[in-house]
């Protein structure tokens, strides 16, 4: 673990939400994996991109014109695209790699788009749809969504339902909560959850643990993340730490479906004793 970078991430996300620099936090996630990442250089790259978009904006800055201008710049001039061929490549979740390679997954392409919009004083926020990620202007009169993974397509609510059904391969009923905007913490948690799942599927427990630990910096009381960290500790034979996390989980979730399995692990470690939380 790059402890200095972890501390920088922790310091960034411990601020009030309005003060958190989302791009900087995302770059600290990347830097922990690759210490050579120059955070300021990539923040400057976003500044330059926003400046180039600003030069292309029409005199009348109507919202849809701004969206069209960003779309043309990102997806036609620069060639940004969704990585459909290798969706689960971890590089798709690292902002520096997305900027370098001009390819990513919905949430990281959304992040690039949001950062440009923010620098243009065009307020937008992320929308954490299940299985997909969109962004939307936060202007009261704007009831549209933008899909950066699909070349910045402009969607209405009905289109979002169709996109959701495409993602799942069968009709899905749209619920209002699917189109709610997400906080900065939720945005970062979703990025880290993507990495957690990718590394878990690759069998890389150390990197999975790194993702879980950073999620817990965002949400210290996330009970299932404490459970998952405990399970990783168990696999790594870090039993004192595993006992603490798994005992905490059972205390918080006394009727959890996986209670028998967790209790068995505690029994194996001799952790079924008071004071192990």
N, C-alpha and C positions, 0 to 999 in steps of 0.2 A: 504494500500500500504506500502511495506517495502521501505521507502524513501532512506535508505542507499544503499540498493541493486540497486534501480533504478538509483541512482547517479553513482554507480560503472558501471552499464550498459552504462549509458550516457557517462561516461568518456572513456570507452573502445571504443565505436563506434564513438567518436568524433575525434579519431586519424586518420592520413592518412591511407588509406585502407591497405597498405602493412604492417602496424604496428599492425593492429587489430588481436587479438587472437580469432579466430572464436569459438573455444571450450569454452573459458572463457566467451565470450559474451553469448553463448547458456546456459551455466551453471548459469549465472546471471538471465536469463529468468526463469530457473527452481527455483532458490533460492527465487525469489520474490513470487512464489507460496508456497514454502516450505523453511522457513528461516533456517531450520536445514541442508540444503545442504552445504556440505564442498567442496567448489570449488577446492581448492588445492588438496584435496584427489582424486577427479575424474580426474584432470589433471595428477596427478601422476599415476593413474590407466592406463591412455592412454600411458604414458611413459613406463610403465611396459609391456603393450601389445606390443608396438612397439619393445621393447628390445627382447621379446620372438620371435617375427617374425624375427628379424634380426639374431637370432641364427639359424633359420631354413633356411635362404636364401642360395642358392647355391653359389659357388665361382663366377661363371659367372652370373652377375646380369642383365640378359636380361629382358626387360620390362614384357613380358608374363610370365616369370618365377617368377618375383616378384608378379604379380597379382595372379598366381596360389598359391604361398606360403601364401599370405594374405588370399585368399579364404579358403584354407585348415584350417588355424589357426582359422579364425573367424567362419566359418560355419560348420566345421567338429569338430575341437577340442573344441571350446567354445559353439557351438550350436546356434549362432545368427540366427535369422529368422525374416521374415516379419510377422507382426501381422495381418493376414487375418481375424481371428475370431472376433477381436474387434478393427477394424481399427481406429475408432473415439474415442478411449479412450485417454483423454488428456495426460496420462503418455507416450504415444508413441511420444509425441513432446518434452519431457523433457530429456535432454541428460543423466542426472544422472540415471533416471529410465530405459533408454535404456541400459545403461551399467550394471545396477543391474539385470534387468530382461532378458537381452539379446534378446530383441524383440523390434521392432519399425516399423515405416513407412519408405517409401523410402528416405525421406530427412534426417532423423536422423540416419538411418543405413549408409547412404552415408557420414554423418558427421564423424561417428566413423572410417569409412574406410579412409576418407581423412586425418584425424588426424594421423592415423598410417602411411599412405604413406608419409605424410610430414616429420615425424620423421625419415623415412628411406631415405630422400632426393630423393624421387620419386615423381616428380611434377604431381599433378592431380587437376582438378577443377570440380565443379558441373555443371550439364547440366539440365536446368529447362524445361524439356519437359512438355507440357500440361497434367495435370492429373497424372503425374509420375515424377520421378526424377532419374537421372543417374549421373555417374561421368566418366571422361575420362582423360587419360594421356595427358599432354600438350606438350609432345615431338612432334616435327614437323612431324616425320615419322609415328606417331601412329594415325591411323584413326579407333580406336576401342573405344567402350563404355563398362562400367561395370555397372551391375544392382545389387546393394547390396540387394534389396528387394527380389530378386530371386537368392539367394545363390551366388552372384557375377558372374552371367552369363556374358560372353563376347559377345558383340553384334557388328555387323556392321550396317551401315546406313539402309540397307534393313530390318534388324532385328528390328531396332528402330521403323520403320513404322508399322511392324507387332505387336509390343508391344503396340504401341499407339492405334491401332485398337482394340486390346484386352481390353484395359482400357475403351474405349468408346463403345465397343460392336457392332461396325459397322466400315466399311472401312473409314479410315481418310487419307486425302492427306498430305503427309509430306512436310513441308516447311522448308527452310534453317534455319529460326530463331528458330525453335523448338529444334535445336541441338546446339545452341549457349551456350557458358559457361556463368555463372552468376558471378556477383561481390559478395564480402562478404556482402555488404548491401542488395543485392537482395536475397541472401541466407537466411539471418536473417529475411528479410521481409516475405519470403515465409513460414518460420517456424511460425512466428507470425500470418500470415494470416490464417494458418491452425488452430491455437488456437482460433483466433477470430471467425471463422466459427463454430468450435465445441461449444464454449461457447454461441454463439448467438443461435444456434439450441437448446441448453439446457435451454435457457431463463435466463442465468446468465449474467445480464447486467454489473455487477461490474467487472467480469473477462474479459468480452468483451471489456470494456473500458480500462482495463489495457493493453490488447493487442494492441488496437488502439493507445494508448498514446506512446507505445514503437515503433510502426511503424512510428509515427510522429517524434520521436527522430532520426530515420534513414533518413526519407524523410519529412522534415518540410513543404514542399510545396505540399504534396500529397492532392489534392483537395478533392477527394472522401473520404479520411480518415477524413478530417476536417468535411465533411458533416455527416459521420457516427458518429463521436464524438458528433456533434451537436444534432443528433437524440437521442443519448443515454442521453445527458444532458437534452433534452426535456422530455424524459420518467422519468428522475430522478427529474424533476421540478427544475433543475438548470438553470433557464431561462436566466439570464444574459449571462452565458457561451454559452448556446444554441444559443441565438441571435447572438453572435459574430461569432460563427462557421458557422451557416447557412447563415448569411448575406455575409460572406466571400465567401462561396460556390457559391451563386448566382452572386456575382460580378465577380468571375472567370469563371463561366459557365452560361452566360446570356441566352443561348438557351437550357439549359439542359432539357431533357424530363420530369424530375420530378420537374421542376420549380413551376408549379401550387400547388403541394402538399407542397413543402417547403415554398412557399409564404403564404399558408394558416396557417401553423404553426407559421410563423413570425407574421401574423396578430393576431392570438390567443394570442401570448405573448406580443403584442404591439411593435413588433420589426421592423415594417416597417417605420423606421425613420432614418435619416442621422446620421452618426457617430457611427453606431452600429457594425462596422467592427473592 
